[in-house]
């Protein structure tokens, strides 16, 4: 599994006839930005974020975090 962080994200806050209230939007964005996401690809991570937030991702900037290997 690869590790990713989200540098920036925009969601489509309208899902059918439901619109996410403004007071909840910052919390969803903050949770997305403060999580280290694990997946095989960027598409896997976007799917996880979409499922977690319950809203479609309009745009996203992901950064891959390589693992550091300690030598002894």
PyMOL Python script that loads the backbone (N, CA, C, O; Angstrom):
from pymol import cmd

cmd.read_pdbstr("""\
ATOM      1  N   UNK A   1       0.827  -1.183   0.000  1.00  0.00           N
ATOM      2  CA  UNK A   1       0.000   0.000   0.000  1.00  0.00           C
ATOM      3  C   UNK A   1       0.874   1.251   0.000  1.00  0.00           C
ATOM      4  O   UNK A   1       1.918   1.300   0.650  1.00  0.00           O
ATOM      5  N   UNK A   2       0.432   2.243  -0.731  1.00  0.00           N
ATOM      6  CA  UNK A   2       1.123   3.536  -0.774  1.00  0.00           C
ATOM      7  C   UNK A   2       0.423   4.495   0.179  1.00  0.00           C
ATOM      8  O   UNK A   2      -0.761   4.337   0.477  1.00  0.00           O
ATOM      9  N   UNK A   3       1.165   5.491   0.653  1.00  0.00           N
ATOM     10  CA  UNK A   3       0.618   6.519   1.549  1.00  0.00           C
ATOM     11  C   UNK A   3       0.492   7.826   0.770  1.00  0.00           C
ATOM     12  O   UNK A   3       1.371   8.189  -0.012  1.00  0.00           O
ATOM     13  N   UNK A   4      -0.607   8.514   0.998  1.00  0.00           N
ATOM     14  CA  UNK A   4      -0.859   9.794   0.344  1.00  0.00           C
ATOM     15  C   UNK A   4      -1.391  10.790   1.363  1.00  0.00           C
ATOM     16  O   UNK A   4      -2.064  10.420   2.325  1.00  0.00           O
ATOM     17  N   UNK A   5      -1.076  12.058   1.133  1.00  0.00           N
ATOM     18  CA  UNK A   5      -1.740  13.142   1.857  1.00  0.00           C
ATOM     19  C   UNK A   5      -2.430  14.025   0.827  1.00  0.00           C
ATOM     20  O   UNK A   5      -2.039  14.073  -0.339  1.00  0.00           O
ATOM     21  N   UNK A   6      -3.446  14.710   1.277  1.00  0.00           N
ATOM     22  CA  UNK A   6      -4.207  15.613   0.418  1.00  0.00           C
ATOM     23  C   UNK A   6      -3.722  17.031   0.680  1.00  0.00           C
ATOM     24  O   UNK A   6      -3.791  17.518   1.808  1.00  0.00           O
ATOM     25  N   UNK A   7      -3.236  17.684  -0.356  1.00  0.00           N
ATOM     26  CA  UNK A   7      -2.780  19.076  -0.259  1.00  0.00           C
ATOM     27  C   UNK A   7      -3.957  20.049  -0.365  1.00  0.00           C
ATOM     28  O   UNK A   7      -4.004  21.067   0.325  1.00  0.00           O
ATOM     29  N   UNK A   8      -4.901  19.715  -1.241  1.00  0.00           N
ATOM     30  CA  UNK A   8      -6.123  20.527  -1.397  1.00  0.00           C
ATOM     31  C   UNK A   8      -7.210  19.646  -1.994  1.00  0.00           C
ATOM     32  O   UNK A   8      -6.930  18.680  -2.704  1.00  0.00           O
ATOM     33  N   UNK A   9      -8.453  20.000  -1.693  1.00  0.00           N
ATOM     34  CA  UNK A   9      -9.590  19.229  -2.201  1.00  0.00           C
ATOM     35  C   UNK A   9     -10.798  20.149  -2.328  1.00  0.00           C
ATOM     36  O   UNK A   9     -10.989  21.072  -1.537  1.00  0.00           O
ATOM     37  N   UNK A  10     -11.595  19.872  -3.335  1.00  0.00           N
ATOM     38  CA  UNK A  10     -12.878  20.545  -3.513  1.00  0.00           C
ATOM     39  C   UNK A  10     -13.928  19.469  -3.742  1.00  0.00           C
ATOM     40  O   UNK A  10     -13.724  18.536  -4.519  1.00  0.00           O
ATOM     41  N   UNK A  11     -15.039  19.613  -3.062  1.00  0.00           N
ATOM     42  CA  UNK A  11     -16.136  18.659  -3.188  1.00  0.00           C
ATOM     43  C   UNK A  11     -17.305  19.297  -3.911  1.00  0.00           C
ATOM     44  O   UNK A  11     -17.459  20.518  -3.904  1.00  0.00           O
ATOM     45  N   UNK A  12     -18.132  18.465  -4.536  1.00  0.00           N
ATOM     46  CA  UNK A  12     -19.428  18.886  -5.038  1.00  0.00           C
ATOM     47  C   UNK A  12     -20.389  18.681  -3.871  1.00  0.00           C
ATOM     48  O   UNK A  12     -20.747  17.545  -3.560  1.00  0.00           O
ATOM     49  N   UNK A  13     -20.806  19.755  -3.227  1.00  0.00           N
ATOM     50  CA  UNK A  13     -21.594  19.683  -2.002  1.00  0.00           C
ATOM     51  C   UNK A  13     -23.063  19.370  -2.237  1.00  0.00           C
ATOM     52  O   UNK A  13     -23.836  19.265  -1.284  1.00  0.00           O
ATOM     53  N   UNK A  14     -23.455  19.219  -3.494  1.00  0.00           N
ATOM     54  CA  UNK A  14     -24.845  18.901  -3.807  1.00  0.00           C
ATOM     55  C   UNK A  14     -24.914  17.461  -4.293  1.00  0.00           C
ATOM     56  O   UNK A  14     -24.232  17.077  -5.243  1.00  0.00           O
ATOM     57  N   UNK A  15     -25.760  16.659  -3.615  1.00  0.00           N
ATOM     58  CA  UNK A  15     -25.947  15.255  -3.970  1.00  0.00           C
ATOM     59  C   UNK A  15     -27.436  15.038  -4.190  1.00  0.00           C
ATOM     60  O   UNK A  15     -28.207  14.894  -3.241  1.00  0.00           O
ATOM     61  N   UNK A  16     -27.822  15.018  -5.447  1.00  0.00           N
ATOM     62  CA  UNK A  16     -29.249  14.901  -5.752  1.00  0.00           C
ATOM     63  C   UNK A  16     -29.985  16.138  -5.289  1.00  0.00           C
ATOM     64  O   UNK A  16     -29.691  17.250  -5.728  1.00  0.00           O
ATOM     65  N   UNK A  17     -30.950  15.939  -4.393  1.00  0.00           N
ATOM     66  CA  UNK A  17     -31.702  17.089  -3.877  1.00  0.00           C
ATOM     67  C   UNK A  17     -31.212  17.529  -2.496  1.00  0.00           C
ATOM     68  O   UNK A  17     -31.860  18.338  -1.832  1.00  0.00           O
ATOM     69  N   UNK A  18     -30.059  16.989  -2.065  1.00  0.00           N
ATOM     70  CA  UNK A  18     -29.483  17.354  -0.763  1.00  0.00           C
ATOM     71  C   UNK A  18     -28.234  18.198  -0.964  1.00  0.00           C
ATOM     72  O   UNK A  18     -27.382  17.881  -1.794  1.00  0.00           O
ATOM     73  N   UNK A  19     -28.136  19.278  -0.194  1.00  0.00           N
ATOM     74  CA  UNK A  19     -26.927  20.097  -0.198  1.00  0.00           C
ATOM     75  C   UNK A  19     -26.340  20.103   1.205  1.00  0.00           C
ATOM     76  O   UNK A  19     -27.050  20.353   2.179  1.00  0.00           O
ATOM     77  N   UNK A  20     -25.031  19.827   1.310  1.00  0.00           N
ATOM     78  CA  UNK A  20     -24.366  19.804   2.604  1.00  0.00           C
ATOM     79  C   UNK A  20     -24.425  21.190   3.235  1.00  0.00           C
ATOM     80  O   UNK A  20     -24.023  22.170   2.608  1.00  0.00           O
ATOM     81  N   UNK A  21     -24.920  21.285   4.469  1.00  0.00           N
ATOM     82  CA  UNK A  21     -24.968  22.589   5.136  1.00  0.00           C
ATOM     83  C   UNK A  21     -23.571  23.204   5.269  1.00  0.00           C
ATOM     84  O   UNK A  21     -22.587  22.499   5.487  1.00  0.00           O
ATOM     85  N   UNK A  22     -23.507  24.507   5.136  1.00  0.00           N
ATOM     86  CA  UNK A  22     -22.226  25.224   5.179  1.00  0.00           C
ATOM     87  C   UNK A  22     -21.435  24.945   6.449  1.00  0.00           C
ATOM     88  O   UNK A  22     -20.206  24.881   6.402  1.00  0.00           O
ATOM     89  N   UNK A  23     -22.106  24.778   7.579  1.00  0.00           N
ATOM     90  CA  UNK A  23     -21.379  24.590   8.836  1.00  0.00           C
ATOM     91  C   UNK A  23     -20.648  23.247   8.897  1.00  0.00           C
ATOM     92  O   UNK A  23     -19.732  23.098   9.706  1.00  0.00           O
ATOM     93  N   UNK A  24     -21.022  22.264   8.071  1.00  0.00           N
ATOM     94  CA  UNK A  24     -20.358  20.961   8.065  1.00  0.00           C
ATOM     95  C   UNK A  24     -19.206  20.875   7.064  1.00  0.00           C
ATOM     96  O   UNK A  24     -18.325  20.029   7.214  1.00  0.00           O
ATOM     97  N   UNK A  25     -19.202  21.732   6.055  1.00  0.00           N
ATOM     98  CA  UNK A  25     -18.210  21.654   4.990  1.00  0.00           C
ATOM     99  C   UNK A  25     -16.770  21.805   5.483  1.00  0.00           C
ATOM    100  O   UNK A  25     -15.920  21.013   5.074  1.00  0.00           O
ATOM    101  N   UNK A  26     -16.449  22.787   6.348  1.00  0.00           N
ATOM    102  CA  UNK A  26     -15.062  22.907   6.815  1.00  0.00           C
ATOM    103  C   UNK A  26     -14.569  21.671   7.573  1.00  0.00           C
ATOM    104  O   UNK A  26     -13.404  21.293   7.444  1.00  0.00           O
ATOM    105  N   UNK A  27     -15.435  21.045   8.352  1.00  0.00           N
ATOM    106  CA  UNK A  27     -15.045  19.845   9.092  1.00  0.00           C
ATOM    107  C   UNK A  27     -14.720  18.688   8.178  1.00  0.00           C
ATOM    108  O   UNK A  27     -13.778  17.939   8.435  1.00  0.00           O
ATOM    109  N   UNK A  28     -15.488  18.532   7.112  1.00  0.00           N
ATOM    110  CA  UNK A  28     -15.233  17.460   6.143  1.00  0.00           C
ATOM    111  C   UNK A  28     -13.916  17.717   5.425  1.00  0.00           C
ATOM    112  O   UNK A  28     -13.125  16.796   5.219  1.00  0.00           O
ATOM    113  N   UNK A  29     -13.683  18.968   5.044  1.00  0.00           N
ATOM    114  CA  UNK A  29     -12.422  19.314   4.376  1.00  0.00           C
ATOM    115  C   UNK A  29     -11.244  19.108   5.325  1.00  0.00           C
ATOM    116  O   UNK A  29     -10.234  18.523   4.932  1.00  0.00           O
ATOM    117  N   UNK A  30     -11.356  19.578   6.566  1.00  0.00           N
ATOM    118  CA  UNK A  30     -10.272  19.420   7.545  1.00  0.00           C
ATOM    119  C   UNK A  30      -9.952  17.946   7.791  1.00  0.00           C
ATOM    120  O   UNK A  30      -8.781  17.572   7.865  1.00  0.00           O
ATOM    121  N   UNK A  31     -10.973  17.113   7.917  1.00  0.00           N
ATOM    122  CA  UNK A  31     -10.753  15.681   8.130  1.00  0.00           C
ATOM    123  C   UNK A  31     -10.033  15.058   6.943  1.00  0.00           C
ATOM    124  O   UNK A  31      -9.167  14.200   7.115  1.00  0.00           O
ATOM    125  N   UNK A  32     -10.387  15.485   5.753  1.00  0.00           N
ATOM    126  CA  UNK A  32      -9.745  14.968   4.544  1.00  0.00           C
ATOM    127  C   UNK A  32      -8.283  15.388   4.487  1.00  0.00           C
ATOM    128  O   UNK A  32      -7.419  14.581   4.145  1.00  0.00           O
ATOM    129  N   UNK A  33      -8.002  16.640   4.817  1.00  0.00           N
ATOM    130  CA  UNK A  33      -6.637  17.158   4.750  1.00  0.00           C
ATOM    131  C   UNK A  33      -5.739  16.616   5.855  1.00  0.00           C
ATOM    132  O   UNK A  33      -4.523  16.548   5.678  1.00  0.00           O
ATOM    133  N   UNK A  34      -6.307  16.232   6.979  1.00  0.00           N
ATOM    134  CA  UNK A  34      -5.494  15.807   8.125  1.00  0.00           C
ATOM    135  C   UNK A  34      -5.297  14.290   8.203  1.00  0.00           C
ATOM    136  O   UNK A  34      -4.707  13.792   9.162  1.00  0.00           O
ATOM    137  N   UNK A  35      -5.779  13.566   7.215  1.00  0.00           N
ATOM    138  CA  UNK A  35      -5.672  12.106   7.209  1.00  0.00           C
ATOM    139  C   UNK A  35      -4.558  11.664   6.271  1.00  0.00           C
ATOM    140  O   UNK A  35      -4.381  12.229   5.191  1.00  0.00           O
ATOM    141  N   UNK A  36      -3.813  10.652   6.692  1.00  0.00           N
ATOM    142  CA  UNK A  36      -2.896   9.968   5.774  1.00  0.00           C
ATOM    143  C   UNK A  36      -3.712   8.836   5.164  1.00  0.00           C
ATOM    144  O   UNK A  36      -4.226   7.969   5.871  1.00  0.00           O
ATOM    145  N   UNK A  37      -3.820   8.859   3.843  1.00  0.00           N
ATOM    146  CA  UNK A  37      -4.647   7.902   3.113  1.00  0.00           C
ATOM    147  C   UNK A  37      -3.769   6.797   2.540  1.00  0.00           C
ATOM    148  O   UNK A  37      -2.666   7.064   2.063  1.00  0.00           O
ATOM    149  N   UNK A  38      -4.248   5.566   2.585  1.00  0.00           N
ATOM    150  CA  UNK A  38      -3.517   4.411   2.074  1.00  0.00           C
ATOM    151  C   UNK A  38      -4.273   3.807   0.902  1.00  0.00           C
ATOM    152  O   UNK A  38      -5.485   3.600   0.977  1.00  0.00           O
ATOM    153  N   UNK A  39      -3.554   3.525  -0.184  1.00  0.00           N
ATOM    154  CA  UNK A  39      -4.169   2.909  -1.346  1.00  0.00           C
ATOM    155  C   UNK A  39      -3.125   2.448  -2.331  1.00  0.00           C
ATOM    156  O   UNK A  39      -1.956   2.823  -2.237  1.00  0.00           O
ATOM    157  N   UNK A  40      -3.545   1.639  -3.267  1.00  0.00           N
ATOM    158  CA  UNK A  40      -2.648   1.150  -4.312  1.00  0.00           C
ATOM    159  C   UNK A  40      -2.392   2.214  -5.374  1.00  0.00           C
ATOM    160  O   UNK A  40      -1.370   2.188  -6.059  1.00  0.00           O
ATOM    161  N   UNK A  41      -3.335   3.154  -5.504  1.00  0.00           N
ATOM    162  CA  UNK A  41      -3.206   4.197  -6.529  1.00  0.00           C
ATOM    163  C   UNK A  41      -3.951   5.444  -6.068  1.00  0.00           C
ATOM    164  O   UNK A  41      -4.677   5.425  -5.074  1.00  0.00           O
ATOM    165  N   UNK A  42      -3.753   6.524  -6.815  1.00  0.00           N
ATOM    166  CA  UNK A  42      -4.485   7.763  -6.519  1.00  0.00           C
ATOM    167  C   UNK A  42      -5.982   7.552  -6.673  1.00  0.00           C
ATOM    168  O   UNK A  42      -6.771   8.107  -5.908  1.00  0.00           O
ATOM    169  N   UNK A  43      -6.377   6.752  -7.658  1.00  0.00           N
ATOM    170  CA  UNK A  43      -7.807   6.475  -7.849  1.00  0.00           C
ATOM    171  C   UNK A  43      -8.405   5.783  -6.631  1.00  0.00           C
ATOM    172  O   UNK A  43      -9.528   6.090  -6.233  1.00  0.00           O
ATOM    173  N   UNK A  44      -7.656   4.845  -6.033  1.00  0.00           N
ATOM    174  CA  UNK A  44      -8.129   4.179  -4.814  1.00  0.00           C
ATOM    175  C   UNK A  44      -8.365   5.197  -3.698  1.00  0.00           C
ATOM    176  O   UNK A  44      -9.366   5.130  -2.984  1.00  0.00           O
ATOM    177  N   UNK A  45      -7.439   6.132  -3.557  1.00  0.00           N
ATOM    178  CA  UNK A  45      -7.540   7.138  -2.500  1.00  0.00           C
ATOM    179  C   UNK A  45      -8.729   8.062  -2.754  1.00  0.00           C
ATOM    180  O   UNK A  45      -9.459   8.391  -1.819  1.00  0.00           O
ATOM    181  N   UNK A  46      -8.932   8.480  -3.982  1.00  0.00           N
ATOM    182  CA  UNK A  46     -10.073   9.347  -4.307  1.00  0.00           C
ATOM    183  C   UNK A  46     -11.384   8.617  -4.000  1.00  0.00           C
ATOM    184  O   UNK A  46     -12.329   9.226  -3.500  1.00  0.00           O
ATOM    185  N   UNK A  47     -11.442   7.329  -4.295  1.00  0.00           N
ATOM    186  CA  UNK A  47     -12.636   6.543  -3.980  1.00  0.00           C
ATOM    187  C   UNK A  47     -12.871   6.502  -2.475  1.00  0.00           C
ATOM    188  O   UNK A  47     -14.002   6.666  -2.017  1.00  0.00           O
ATOM    189  N   UNK A  48     -11.801   6.284  -1.698  1.00  0.00           N
ATOM    190  CA  UNK A  48     -11.924   6.272  -0.238  1.00  0.00           C
ATOM    191  C   UNK A  48     -12.417   7.617   0.286  1.00  0.00           C
ATOM    192  O   UNK A  48     -13.275   7.672   1.167  1.00  0.00           O
ATOM    193  N   UNK A  49     -11.874   8.689  -0.253  1.00  0.00           N
ATOM    194  CA  UNK A  49     -12.266  10.035   0.186  1.00  0.00           C
ATOM    195  C   UNK A  49     -13.721  10.303  -0.157  1.00  0.00           C
ATOM    196  O   UNK A  49     -14.470  10.844   0.656  1.00  0.00           O
ATOM    197  N   UNK A  50     -14.118   9.924  -1.360  1.00  0.00           N
ATOM    198  CA  UNK A  50     -15.517  10.106  -1.767  1.00  0.00           C
ATOM    199  C   UNK A  50     -16.449   9.338  -0.831  1.00  0.00           C
ATOM    200  O   UNK A  50     -17.481   9.863  -0.414  1.00  0.00           O
ATOM    201  N   UNK A  51     -16.093   8.110  -0.503  1.00  0.00           N
ATOM    202  CA  UNK A  51     -16.932   7.312   0.386  1.00  0.00           C
ATOM    203  C   UNK A  51     -16.944   7.875   1.804  1.00  0.00           C
ATOM    204  O   UNK A  51     -17.983   7.877   2.464  1.00  0.00           O
ATOM    205  N   UNK A  52     -15.816   8.341   2.265  1.00  0.00           N
ATOM    206  CA  UNK A  52     -15.710   8.898   3.619  1.00  0.00           C
ATOM    207  C   UNK A  52     -16.494  10.197   3.759  1.00  0.00           C
ATOM    208  O   UNK A  52     -17.193  10.406   4.751  1.00  0.00           O
ATOM    209  N   UNK A  53     -16.374  11.060   2.769  1.00  0.00           N
ATOM    210  CA  UNK A  53     -17.029  12.368   2.818  1.00  0.00           C
ATOM    211  C   UNK A  53     -18.495  12.303   2.408  1.00  0.00           C
ATOM    212  O   UNK A  53     -19.286  13.172   2.775  1.00  0.00           O
ATOM    213  N   UNK A  54     -18.857  11.271   1.645  1.00  0.00           N
ATOM    214  CA  UNK A  54     -20.215  11.103   1.111  1.00  0.00           C
ATOM    215  C   UNK A  54     -20.565  12.146   0.049  1.00  0.00           C
ATOM    216  O   UNK A  54     -21.738  12.377  -0.243  1.00  0.00           O
ATOM    217  N   UNK A  55     -19.529  12.774  -0.527  1.00  0.00           N
ATOM    218  CA  UNK A  55     -19.727  13.731  -1.612  1.00  0.00           C
ATOM    219  C   UNK A  55     -18.673  13.487  -2.684  1.00  0.00           C
ATOM    220  O   UNK A  55     -17.574  13.015  -2.393  1.00  0.00           O
ATOM    221  N   UNK A  56     -19.016  13.810  -3.912  1.00  0.00           N
ATOM    222  CA  UNK A  56     -18.084  13.643  -5.030  1.00  0.00           C
ATOM    223  C   UNK A  56     -16.925  14.630  -4.917  1.00  0.00           C
ATOM    224  O   UNK A  56     -17.095  15.775  -4.497  1.00  0.00           O
ATOM    225  N   UNK A  57     -15.757  14.157  -5.302  1.00  0.00           N
ATOM    226  CA  UNK A  57     -14.565  14.999  -5.322  1.00  0.00           C
ATOM    227  C   UNK A  57     -14.530  15.730  -6.661  1.00  0.00           C
ATOM    228  O   UNK A  57     -14.502  15.098  -7.716  1.00  0.00           O
ATOM    229  N   UNK A  58     -14.531  17.067  -6.616  1.00  0.00           N
ATOM    230  CA  UNK A  58     -14.442  17.856  -7.852  1.00  0.00           C
ATOM    231  C   UNK A  58     -13.005  17.986  -8.307  1.00  0.00           C
ATOM    232  O   UNK A  58     -12.702  17.817  -9.488  1.00  0.00           O
ATOM    233  N   UNK A  59     -12.120  18.287  -7.369  1.00  0.00           N
ATOM    234  CA  UNK A  59     -10.693  18.385  -7.695  1.00  0.00           C
ATOM    235  C   UNK A  59      -9.902  18.031  -6.443  1.00  0.00           C
ATOM    236  O   UNK A  59     -10.361  18.213  -5.315  1.00  0.00           O
ATOM    237  N   UNK A  60      -8.696  17.519  -6.682  1.00  0.00           N
ATOM    238  CA  UNK A  60      -7.870  17.087  -5.556  1.00  0.00           C
ATOM    239  C   UNK A  60      -6.404  17.172  -5.949  1.00  0.00           C
ATOM    240  O   UNK A  60      -6.037  16.955  -7.104  1.00  0.00           O
ATOM    241  N   UNK A  61      -5.578  17.490  -4.967  1.00  0.00           N
ATOM    242  CA  UNK A  61      -4.126  17.509  -5.146  1.00  0.00           C
ATOM    243  C   UNK A  61      -3.551  16.545  -4.115  1.00  0.00           C
ATOM    244  O   UNK A  61      -3.514  16.850  -2.923  1.00  0.00           O
ATOM    245  N   UNK A  62      -3.098  15.372  -4.584  1.00  0.00           N
ATOM    246  CA  UNK A  62      -2.543  14.343  -3.713  1.00  0.00           C
ATOM    247  C   UNK A  62      -1.029  14.345  -3.790  1.00  0.00           C
ATOM    248  O   UNK A  62      -0.453  14.628  -4.840  1.00  0.00           O
ATOM    249  N   UNK A  63      -0.387  14.031  -2.679  1.00  0.00           N
ATOM    250  CA  UNK A  63       1.068  13.884  -2.644  1.00  0.00           C
ATOM    251  C   UNK A  63       1.387  12.498  -2.106  1.00  0.00           C
ATOM    252  O   UNK A  63       0.886  12.094  -1.056  1.00  0.00           O
ATOM    253  N   UNK A  64       2.220  11.781  -2.834  1.00  0.00           N
ATOM    254  CA  UNK A  64       2.669  10.453  -2.420  1.00  0.00           C
ATOM    255  C   UNK A  64       3.738  10.599  -1.349  1.00  0.00           C
ATOM    256  O   UNK A  64       4.666  11.394  -1.501  1.00  0.00           O
ATOM    257  N   UNK A  65       3.615   9.837  -0.265  1.00  0.00           N
ATOM    258  CA  UNK A  65       4.602   9.847   0.819  1.00  0.00           C
ATOM    259  C   UNK A  65       5.405   8.548   0.782  1.00  0.00           C
ATOM    260  O   UNK A  65       4.909   7.507   1.213  1.00  0.00           O
ATOM    261  N   UNK A  66       6.621   8.595   0.281  1.00  0.00           N
ATOM    262  CA  UNK A  66       7.413   7.356   0.256  1.00  0.00           C
ATOM    263  C   UNK A  66       7.788   6.939   1.673  1.00  0.00           C
ATOM    264  O   UNK A  66       7.937   7.773   2.566  1.00  0.00           O
ATOM    265  N   UNK A  67       7.934   5.648   1.853  1.00  0.00           N
ATOM    266  CA  UNK A  67       8.377   5.118   3.149  1.00  0.00           C
ATOM    267  C   UNK A  67       9.870   5.309   3.285  1.00  0.00           C
ATOM    268  O   UNK A  67      10.619   5.125   2.325  1.00  0.00           O
ATOM    269  N   UNK A  68      10.299   5.678   4.471  1.00  0.00           N
ATOM    270  CA  UNK A  68      11.725   5.799   4.746  1.00  0.00           C
ATOM    271  C   UNK A  68      12.196   4.491   5.372  1.00  0.00           C
ATOM    272  O   UNK A  68      11.554   3.954   6.274  1.00  0.00           O
ATOM    273  N   UNK A  69      13.300   4.000   4.893  1.00  0.00           N
ATOM    274  CA  UNK A  69      13.854   2.765   5.426  1.00  0.00           C
ATOM    275  C   UNK A  69      15.031   3.129   6.317  1.00  0.00           C
ATOM    276  O   UNK A  69      15.966   3.808   5.891  1.00  0.00           O
ATOM    277  N   UNK A  70      14.969   2.665   7.562  1.00  0.00           N
ATOM    278  CA  UNK A  70      16.065   2.907   8.485  1.00  0.00           C
ATOM    279  C   UNK A  70      17.068   1.770   8.367  1.00  0.00           C
ATOM    280  O   UNK A  70      16.700   0.596   8.370  1.00  0.00           O
ATOM    281  N   UNK A  71      18.315   2.132   8.265  1.00  0.00           N
ATOM    282  CA  UNK A  71      19.352   1.100   8.249  1.00  0.00           C
ATOM    283  C   UNK A  71      19.991   1.045   9.623  1.00  0.00           C
ATOM    284  O   UNK A  71      20.196   2.072  10.270  1.00  0.00           O
ATOM    285  N   UNK A  72      20.301  -0.156  10.057  1.00  0.00           N
ATOM    286  CA  UNK A  72      20.906  -0.299  11.383  1.00  0.00           C
ATOM    287  C   UNK A  72      22.316  -0.797  11.282  1.00  0.00           C
ATOM    288  O   UNK A  72      22.981  -0.977  12.302  1.00  0.00           O
TER     289      UNK A  72
END
""", "prot")
cmd.dss("prot")
cmd.show_as("cartoon", "prot")
cmd.util.cbc("prot")
cmd.orient("prot")
